[in-house]
């Protein structure tokens, strides 16, 4: 399978914590099916949060999805990045400290991505982060100034509030996970691709990491204040509904130029929590879900990428 020479192809990866293995499972099947690495199939890759981590590894190191899976399963990449604070579980439950330490994640990303800078990338990148100093979302693309290291972008875009501390980058500014404002970067990445290649058709393959489900009793919720709503995951509900609205709008506007793949995790008996990297059973289940999603959407993906 080769993308049509008359169209530019964009891959967008939602955030989703260690559920990134679902997305990698889809991409690994695509690689096995086509005989081509993900890097070679797309002209631009966008990723938010954990999707941004995948993006940096693919564009910076030209790793295949299969190689990233190997790093996670065999080399314990995620486990290295998810080092809990001392008394981490208690402090996280009390919501008084981030669950994980920032330094181990930073060191792992520096090791994996080295001194690769944005300007050295041969293909287009699109990663959102939230800039705490400027109180606004910002997008890292190839032409950014300063010319940030890919390792610090990967560090910043995975600094999910309450899980990791904010990341201070080389310009002195503090960033957190861009998923707080753009957990599904597909439509924005499509618009960016249009600016880059305004004379060509754009095809967008957007892959989610599974919709979470929430069972809340209306009768009990009548007594909820801020603390109880927080415990019930109201922030995650808001994020999901914003993403669903964005997906519907994108589909309405772009039509057959876009394919968005995502399903409810409850339909696959998959845990909702997004930091399950230490559970090998859950890891394998995530990869199996990715394979099932690919089988379900295989013909749509081939049509989008104009298989020949």
KEKE-3310 file (N, C-alpha, C; in steps of 0.2 Angstrom, whole numbers, plus 5000, padded with zeros to 4 digits):
npx = (5004:5003:5003:4993:5001:4996:4990:4992:4996:4990:4993:4985:4985:4977:4977:4980:4986:4993:4986:4990:4995:4985:4983:4996:4995:4985:4993:5004:4998:4994:5007:5011:5002:5005:5018:5026:5034:5026:5032:5035:5023:5015:5014:5014:5013:5003:5001:4994:4998:5001:5000:5008:5020:5022:5023:5034:5044:5042:5045:5057:5066:5063:5057:5047:5030:5030:5043:5042:5032:5039:5049:5041:5036:5046:5058:5053:5049:5038:5037:5049:5047:5037:5039:5034:5031:5038:5028:5018:5005:4997:4999:4994:4981:4976:4977:4988:5001:5009:5007:5018:5036:5045:5058:5064:5056:5060:5074:5073:5067:5077:5087:5082:5079:5089:5099:5091:5083:5069:5070:5078:5070:5064:5051:5034:5028:5017:5012:5003:5005:5002:5005:5010:5015:5011:4997:4990:4986:4999:5007:5018:5028:5038:5045:5047:5052:5061:5072:5067:5072:5068:5066:5062:5050:5043:5043:5036:5023:5018:5016:5005:4993:4992:4997:5010:5023:5024:5034:5049:5055:5068:5067:5064:5050:5036:5027:5013:5004:4996:4984:4974:4968:4968:4965:4962:4970:4967:4958:4964:4977:4975:4971:4983:4991:4985:4989:5002:5003:4995:4990:4987:4977:4972:4973:4966:4970:4964:4967:4960:4961:4952:4936:4931:4920:4907:4898:4886:4876:4861:4853:4862:4871:4865:4869:4882:4897:4911:4922:4917:4912:4924:4931:4923:4927:4924:4931:4936:4925:4920:4931:4930:4917:4919:4929:4921:4912:4921:4925:4913:4911:4922:4920:4909:4913:4925:4921:4924:4937:4943:4946:4941:4945:4939:4933:4922:4929:4923:4916:4926:4930:4940:4950:4947:4956:4971:4984:4991:5002:5011:5005:5005:4995:4985:4992:4994:4980:4977:4985:4978:4966:4969:4972:4960:4952:4959:4956:4943:4942:4949:4947:4942:4953:4962:4956:4956:4969:4972:4975:4985)
npy = (4994:5011:5028:5039:5049:5061:5066:5071:5063:5062:5057:5056:5055:5052:5057:5046:5040:5024:5017:5019:5008:5002:5010:5008:4995:4995:5002:4994:4983:4989:4991:4978:4973:4981:4981:4992:5005:5015:5027:5029:5029:5041:5059:5069:5068:5069:5071:5070:5071:5055:5051:5060:5056:5044:5050:5057:5047:5040:5050:5056:5045:5037:5025:5010:5005:4992:4991:5001:4995:4984:4990:4994:4982:4973:4980:4988:5001:5011:5008:5012:5026:5028:5030:5029:5042:5043:5035:5037:5032:5035:5049:5053:5049:5057:5069:5078:5077:5075:5059:5052:5053:5066:5066:5053:5050:5061:5058:5045:5049:5058:5049:5041:5049:5058:5071:5076:5088:5099:5106:5097:5087:5077:5075:5082:5088:5089:5094:5097:5107:5114:5130:5136:5148:5157:5155:5148:5137:5129:5125:5113:5113:5110:5122:5129:5142:5144:5132:5118:5103:5087:5078:5086:5091:5079:5076:5087:5086:5075:5077:5075:5083:5080:5067:5069:5081:5098:5103:5111:5120:5124:5137:5142:5142:5135:5119:5109:5094:5094:5089:5094:5104:5100:5085:5077:5080:5079:5087:5100:5097:5093:5106:5113:5105:5108:5121:5119:5112:5118:5116:5103:5087:5082:5068:5061:5050:5046:5041:5035:5031:5023:5025:5031:5026:5031:5028:5036:5039:5048:5051:5050:5060:5071:5076:5079:5088:5099:5090:5077:5076:5078:5066:5057:5058:5070:5079:5070:5066:5078:5081:5069:5072:5084:5080:5070:5079:5086:5076:5073:5085:5087:5076:5080:5091:5087:5075:5061:5063:5060:5048:5042:5032:5024:5017:5012:5007:4998:4989:4980:4974:4981:4989:5006:5014:5024:5022:5009:5002:4993:4981:4967:4959:4968:4976:4967:4964:4977:4978:4968:4973:4983:4976:4970:4982:4986:4976:4978:4990:4989:4989:5002:5010:5006:5011:5025:5028:5025:5012:5003)
npz = (5000:4996:4999:4989:4976:4974:4985:5002:5017:5034:5050:5065:5083:5097:5115:5129:5139:5145:5137:5125:5119:5112:5101:5095:5092:5082:5072:5071:5065:5053:5047:5046:5037:5026:5023:5025:5035:5048:5048:5035:5028:5031:5029:5039:5056:5070:5088:5104:5121:5127:5114:5108:5112:5105:5093:5093:5094:5083:5072:5076:5079:5069:5072:5070:5073:5078:5083:5094:5102:5106:5113:5124:5129:5130:5134:5144:5144:5147:5161:5166:5165:5173:5188:5204:5216:5233:5245:5235:5231:5242:5243:5230:5230:5240:5233:5234:5229:5213:5205:5199:5198:5190:5185:5182:5170:5162:5160:5154:5142:5137:5135:5125:5114:5113:5106:5096:5087:5083:5071:5064:5059:5046:5042:5044:5060:5074:5089:5103:5118:5134:5139:5154:5158:5149:5149:5139:5125:5115:5100:5094:5081:5066:5063:5074:5086:5101:5094:5099:5109:5104:5115:5126:5122:5121:5134:5140:5134:5139:5152:5162:5171:5189:5187:5183:5187:5181:5166:5164:5150:5138:5136:5147:5151:5158:5155:5152:5149:5133:5131:5139:5133:5119:5116:5106:5092:5078:5069:5070:5066:5053:5047:5049:5040:5028:5027:5025:5013:5002:4990:4988:4990:5006:5017:5032:5045:5060:5076:5091:5109:5115:5122:5138:5151:5162:5176:5185:5199:5198:5209:5220:5216:5218:5230:5229:5230:5225:5228:5228:5215:5208:5212:5206:5193:5185:5177:5167:5161:5155:5147:5138:5132:5125:5116:5109:5103:5095:5086:5079:5073:5065:5056:5050:5043:5035:5029:5018:5019:5030:5043:5058:5071:5085:5100:5113:5128:5137:5130:5127:5138:5145:5157:5163:5168:5165:5167:5167:5165:5171:5171:5164:5158:5155:5146:5135:5132:5127:5116:5109:5107:5098:5087:5084:5081:5070:5061:5060:5054:5042:5028:5026:5030:5020:5009:5012:5012:4999:4993:4982)
capx = (5000:5007:4998:4993:5006:4992:4988:4997:4993:4991:4991:4984:4985:4974:4980:4976:4990:4996:4981:4993:4996:4979:4985:5002:4992:4982:4998:5008:4994:4995:5014:5012:4998:5007:5026:5029:5034:5022:5035:5035:5016:5012:5018:5013:5011:5001:5000:4993:4999:5004:5001:5014:5026:5023:5024:5042:5048:5042:5048:5063:5070:5060:5055:5041:5026:5032:5048:5040:5029:5045:5052:5037:5035:5053:5063:5049:5050:5034:5038:5054:5044:5031:5041:5030:5034:5038:5021:5015:4998:4993:4999:4990:4974:4974:4978:4993:5007:5009:5008:5024:5041:5047:5065:5065:5053:5065:5080:5072:5066:5084:5091:5078:5078:5096:5099:5087:5079:5063:5072:5081:5065:5062:5044:5030:5026:5011:5011:5000:5006:4999:5010:5007:5017:5007:4990:4987:4988:5003:5008:5025:5029:5045:5048:5046:5058:5067:5072:5067:5074:5062:5065:5059:5043:5040:5042:5031:5017:5016:5016:4998:4991:4991:5001:5017:5024:5025:5040:5052:5059:5074:5066:5062:5043:5033:5022:5009:5000:4992:4978:4970:4964:4967:4967:4961:4972:4966:4956:4969:4983:4972:4971:4990:4993:4982:4993:5009:5002:4988:4988:4986:4972:4974:4969:4968:4969:4964:4966:4959:4964:4947:4932:4930:4913:4906:4891:4885:4869:4858:4851:4868:4874:4861:4872:4889:4900:4917:4926:4914:4912:4931:4932:4919:4930:4920:4935:4937:4918:4920:4936:4927:4912:4923:4932:4916:4909:4926:4925:4907:4912:4927:4917:4904:4917:4929:4918:4928:4944:4945:4944:4942:4944:4939:4927:4921:4933:4919:4914:4931:4932:4946:4950:4947:4962:4976:4991:4991:5008:5014:5000:5006:4989:4982:4996:4992:4974:4977:4987:4973:4960:4971:4972:4953:4950:4962:4952:4936:4942:4955:4945:4941:4960:4965:4952:4958:4976:4972:4979:4986)
capy = (5000:5017:5034:5042:5054:5067:5067:5071:5059:5064:5053:5059:5050:5055:5055:5041:5036:5018:5015:5020:5002:5001:5014:5005:4989:4997:5004:4988:4979:4992:4990:4971:4973:4985:4980:4999:5007:5020:5033:5030:5030:5047:5065:5073:5065:5073:5067:5073:5067:5049:5051:5064:5052:5040:5054:5059:5041:5038:5055:5057:5039:5032:5018:5007:5004:4986:4993:5004:4990:4980:4994:4994:4975:4969:4985:4991:5009:5014:5006:5016:5032:5029:5029:5033:5046:5039:5036:5040:5030:5039:5056:5054:5048:5063:5074:5083:5077:5070:5052:5049:5057:5069:5065:5047:5051:5065:5054:5040:5052:5060:5043:5038:5054:5061:5078:5077:5095:5100:5108:5091:5082:5077:5075:5087:5086:5093:5092:5102:5108:5120:5134:5139:5155:5161:5153:5146:5131:5131:5119:5113:5111:5110:5129:5133:5145:5141:5125:5113:5096:5082:5075:5090:5091:5073:5076:5091:5084:5069:5079:5075:5085:5075:5061:5071:5088:5102:5103:5118:5119:5127:5144:5144:5142:5128:5116:5103:5090:5098:5086:5098:5108:5097:5078:5075:5085:5078:5093:5106:5095:5094:5113:5114:5102:5112:5127:5117:5109:5120:5114:5095:5084:5080:5063:5061:5045:5048:5035:5036:5026:5020:5030:5029:5026:5033:5026:5040:5039:5054:5052:5051:5066:5077:5078:5080:5095:5098:5085:5071:5076:5076:5059:5053:5059:5075:5082:5066:5066:5084:5080:5065:5075:5089:5076:5067:5084:5088:5071:5074:5091:5085:5071:5084:5095:5084:5069:5055:5064:5058:5041:5042:5025:5024:5013:5012:5002:4994:4984:4976:4972:4984:4994:5013:5018:5025:5021:5002:5000:4988:4975:4964:4956:4974:4977:4962:4966:4983:4976:4964:4978:4987:4971:4970:4988:4986:4971:4981:4996:4988:4991:5009:5012:5005:5016:5032:5028:5023:5006:5001)
capz = (5000:4995:4998:4982:4975:4973:4992:5008:5022:5041:5056:5072:5089:5103:5121:5132:5144:5143:5132:5118:5116:5107:5095:5092:5089:5075:5067:5069:5060:5046:5045:5044:5031:5020:5023:5026:5042:5049:5046:5027:5026:5032:5028:5045:5062:5076:5093:5110:5127:5125:5106:5106:5114:5100:5087:5094:5093:5075:5068:5079:5078:5063:5075:5068:5079:5081:5088:5100:5106:5108:5119:5130:5132:5132:5138:5150:5143:5151:5168:5168:5165:5178:5194:5209:5222:5239:5247:5230:5231:5247:5241:5224:5233:5244:5228:5236:5225:5207:5207:5197:5198:5184:5183:5178:5163:5158:5159:5149:5135:5134:5132:5119:5109:5112:5104:5090:5087:5079:5064:5060:5057:5039:5041:5048:5067:5076:5095:5107:5125:5137:5142:5160:5159:5144:5150:5133:5122:5110:5095:5092:5074:5064:5062:5081:5089:5100:5091:5105:5108:5104:5121:5131:5119:5123:5141:5142:5131:5143:5159:5163:5178:5194:5186:5183:5188:5174:5163:5162:5144:5138:5136:5154:5151:5160:5151:5154:5144:5129:5131:5143:5128:5113:5117:5099:5088:5071:5064:5069:5062:5046:5045:5048:5034:5022:5026:5022:5006:5001:4983:4987:4995:5013:5020:5039:5049:5067:5080:5098:5113:5119:5126:5145:5153:5169:5179:5191:5201:5199:5216:5224:5213:5221:5236:5227:5230:5221:5230:5226:5208:5206:5213:5201:5186:5181:5172:5162:5157:5151:5141:5133:5128:5121:5111:5105:5099:5090:5081:5075:5069:5060:5051:5046:5038:5031:5026:5017:5019:5037:5046:5065:5074:5092:5103:5120:5131:5141:5125:5126:5145:5146:5162:5161:5171:5160:5169:5169:5161:5175:5171:5157:5155:5152:5140:5130:5130:5123:5109:5105:5105:5092:5081:5082:5078:5063:5057:5059:5049:5037:5021:5027:5030:5014:5005:5014:5010:4992:4991:4975)
cpx = (5004:5002:4999:4998:5003:4990:4993:4993:4995:4989:4990:4982:4982:4978:4976:4980:4993:4991:4984:4995:4991:4981:4991:5000:4989:4988:5003:5004:4994:5002:5014:5008:5001:5015:5029:5029:5029:5025:5035:5028:5012:5017:5019:5010:5009:5000:4999:4995:5003:5005:5006:5020:5027:5025:5032:5046:5048:5046:5055:5068:5068:5059:5048:5037:5028:5038:5047:5036:5034:5048:5048:5036:5041:5058:5060:5050:5045:5035:5043:5052:5039:5034:5037:5034:5034:5031:5016:5007:4994:4993:4994:4983:4972:4975:4982:4999:5005:5010:5015:5030:5043:5053:5066:5062:5058:5071:5079:5071:5073:5088:5088:5079:5085:5095:5096:5082:5073:5065:5076:5076:5064:5055:5040:5028:5021:5010:5009:5003:5002:5004:5007:5009:5013:4999:4987:4990:4993:5005:5015:5025:5036:5049:5048:5053:5057:5067:5073:5070:5068:5061:5061:5052:5040:5038:5036:5024:5014:5015:5008:4997:4989:4995:5008:5017:5025:5032:5043:5056:5064:5073:5063:5054:5041:5027:5019:5006:4995:4985:4972:4965:4963:4969:4966:4963:4971:4964:4961:4975:4981:4973:4978:4993:4990:4986:5000:5008:4995:4986:4986:4980:4976:4970:4971:4966:4970:4963:4965:4962:4958:4943:4931:4922:4912:4899:4890:4878:4867:4856:4856:4871:4871:4865:4880:4891:4906:4921:4924:4914:4919:4933:4928:4921:4926:4924:4936:4930:4918:4925:4933:4922:4914:4926:4927:4913:4914:4926:4919:4908:4917:4924:4913:4908:4921:4927:4923:4935:4947:4942:4946:4941:4945:4933:4927:4925:4929:4916:4920:4934:4939:4946:4951:4953:4968:4983:4992:4997:5012:5010:5001:5000:4985:4985:4994:4985:4973:4979:4982:4967:4963:4971:4964:4950:4953:4958:4946:4936:4947:4953:4945:4948:4963:4962:4955:4965:4977:4976:4979:4990)
cpy = (5006:5023:5037:5048:5061:5070:5067:5067:5061:5059:5057:5054:5054:5053:5050:5037:5030:5014:5016:5014:5000:5004:5010:4998:4990:4998:4998:4983:4982:4991:4983:4970:4976:4984:4987:5001:5013:5027:5035:5031:5037:5053:5069:5068:5070:5069:5072:5069:5061:5048:5055:5061:5047:5044:5056:5053:5039:5043:5056:5051:5035:5025:5016:5006:4997:4987:4996:4999:4985:4983:4994:4987:4972:4974:4989:4999:5013:5014:5011:5024:5033:5026:5033:5037:5041:5041:5039:5038:5035:5046:5058:5054:5054:5070:5080:5083:5073:5063:5049:5055:5060:5067:5059:5047:5055:5062:5049:5044:5055:5055:5041:5043:5058:5069:5080:5084:5095:5101:5102:5086:5082:5077:5080:5084:5091:5091:5098:5102:5114:5123:5138:5146:5160:5160:5152:5140:5133:5124:5119:5110:5112:5117:5132:5136:5146:5134:5120:5106:5092:5079:5079:5091:5085:5073:5081:5089:5078:5071:5081:5078:5080:5069:5063:5079:5092:5102:5110:5116:5124:5135:5147:5143:5135:5126:5110:5100:5094:5095:5089:5102:5105:5089:5074:5080:5084:5084:5098:5104:5095:5101:5115:5111:5106:5118:5125:5115:5111:5119:5106:5093:5082:5074:5062:5054:5046:5042:5037:5030:5023:5025:5027:5029:5028:5032:5031:5040:5046:5056:5054:5058:5072:5080:5079:5087:5094:5092:5078:5071:5075:5069:5054:5054:5064:5078:5077:5065:5072:5083:5075:5068:5080:5085:5073:5073:5086:5083:5072:5080:5090:5081:5075:5088:5092:5078:5063:5057:5062:5051:5042:5035:5026:5020:5013:5006:4996:4988:4979:4973:4975:4989:5001:5016:5018:5025:5014:4999:4994:4981:4972:4961:4962:4976:4973:4963:4972:4982:4972:4968:4981:4982:4971:4976:4988:4982:4974:4986:4995:4991:4999:5013:5012:5010:5023:5033:5026:5018:5005:4994)
cpz = (5000:4995:4991:4982:4975:4980:4997:5014:5029:5045:5062:5077:5095:5109:5124:5137:5141:5138:5125:5115:5111:5101:5091:5089:5083:5070:5066:5064:5053:5043:5042:5037:5025:5018:5023:5033:5042:5047:5038:5024:5027:5032:5034:5050:5067:5082:5100:5116:5125:5117:5104:5107:5108:5094:5087:5092:5086:5071:5070:5077:5072:5066:5072:5074:5082:5085:5094:5105:5109:5114:5125:5133:5134:5136:5143:5150:5147:5159:5170:5169:5171:5185:5199:5214:5228:5243:5242:5230:5236:5245:5235:5226:5236:5239:5231:5233:5219:5209:5205:5197:5191:5181:5179:5171:5159:5156:5153:5142:5132:5131:5125:5113:5108:5111:5098:5091:5082:5071:5060:5057:5049:5037:5046:5055:5069:5083:5100:5114:5128:5141:5148:5161:5155:5145:5143:5130:5116:5106:5093:5085:5072:5064:5069:5083:5096:5097:5096:5103:5108:5111:5126:5128:5122:5131:5143:5140:5135:5151:5161:5170:5183:5194:5186:5184:5181:5172:5161:5156:5144:5137:5142:5156:5154:5156:5154:5148:5140:5128:5135:5139:5121:5113:5110:5094:5080:5067:5064:5065:5054:5043:5044:5041:5028:5021:5023:5015:5003:4994:4982:4992:5001:5015:5027:5042:5056:5071:5088:5102:5118:5123:5133:5146:5160:5171:5185:5192:5202:5206:5220:5222:5216:5227:5235:5227:5225:5222:5227:5218:5205:5207:5208:5194:5182:5176:5166:5158:5153:5145:5136:5129:5123:5115:5106:5100:5093:5084:5077:5070:5063:5055:5047:5041:5033:5027:5025:5017:5026:5039:5053:5068:5082:5094:5110:5123:5135:5136:5124:5133:5146:5152:5159:5163:5166:5162:5172:5166:5164:5174:5164:5154:5152:5146:5134:5127:5126:5116:5105:5103:5099:5086:5079:5079:5071:5058:5055:5054:5043:5031:5021:5026:5024:5009:5006:5011:5002:4990:4984:4974)
residu = (UNK:UNK:UNK:UNK:UNK:UNK:UNK:UNK:UNK:UNK:UNK:UNK:UNK:UNK:UNK:UNK:UNK:UNK:UNK:UNK:UNK:UNK:UNK:UNK:UNK:UNK:UNK:UNK:UNK:UNK:UNK:UNK:UNK:UNK:UNK:UNK:UNK:UNK:UNK:UNK:UNK:UNK:UNK:UNK:UNK:UNK:UNK:UNK:UNK:UNK:UNK:UNK:UNK:UNK:UNK:UNK:UNK:UNK:UNK:UNK:UNK:UNK:UNK:UNK:UNK:UNK:UNK:UNK:UNK:UNK:UNK:UNK:UNK:UNK:UNK:UNK:UNK:UNK:UNK:UNK:UNK:UNK:UNK:UNK:UNK:UNK:UNK:UNK:UNK:UNK:UNK:UNK:UNK:UNK:UNK:UNK:UNK:UNK:UNK:UNK:UNK:UNK:UNK:UNK:UNK:UNK:UNK:UNK:UNK:UNK:UNK:UNK:UNK:UNK:UNK:UNK:UNK:UNK:UNK:UNK:UNK:UNK:UNK:UNK:UNK:UNK:UNK:UNK:UNK:UNK:UNK:UNK:UNK:UNK:UNK:UNK:UNK:UNK:UNK:UNK:UNK:UNK:UNK:UNK:UNK:UNK:UNK:UNK:UNK:UNK:UNK:UNK:UNK:UNK:UNK:UNK:UNK:UNK:UNK:UNK:UNK:UNK:UNK:UNK:UNK:UNK:UNK:UNK:UNK:UNK:UNK:UNK:UNK:UNK:UNK:UNK:UNK:UNK:UNK:UNK:UNK:UNK:UNK:UNK:UNK:UNK:UNK:UNK:UNK:UNK:UNK:UNK:UNK:UNK:UNK:UNK:UNK:UNK:UNK:UNK:UNK:UNK:UNK:UNK:UNK:UNK:UNK:UNK:UNK:UNK:UNK:UNK:UNK:UNK:UNK:UNK:UNK:UNK:UNK:UNK:UNK:UNK:UNK:UNK:UNK:UNK:UNK:UNK:UNK:UNK:UNK:UNK:UNK:UNK:UNK:UNK:UNK:UNK:UNK:UNK:UNK:UNK:UNK:UNK:UNK:UNK:UNK:UNK:UNK:UNK:UNK:UNK:UNK:UNK:UNK:UNK:UNK:UNK:UNK:UNK:UNK:UNK:UNK:UNK:UNK:UNK:UNK:UNK:UNK:UNK:UNK:UNK:UNK:UNK:UNK:UNK:UNK:UNK:UNK:UNK:UNK:UNK:UNK:UNK:UNK:UNK:UNK:UNK:UNK:UNK:UNK:UNK:UNK:UNK:UNK:UNK:UNK:UNK:UNK:UNK:UNK:UNK:UNK:UNK:UNK:UNK:UNK:UNK)
# end
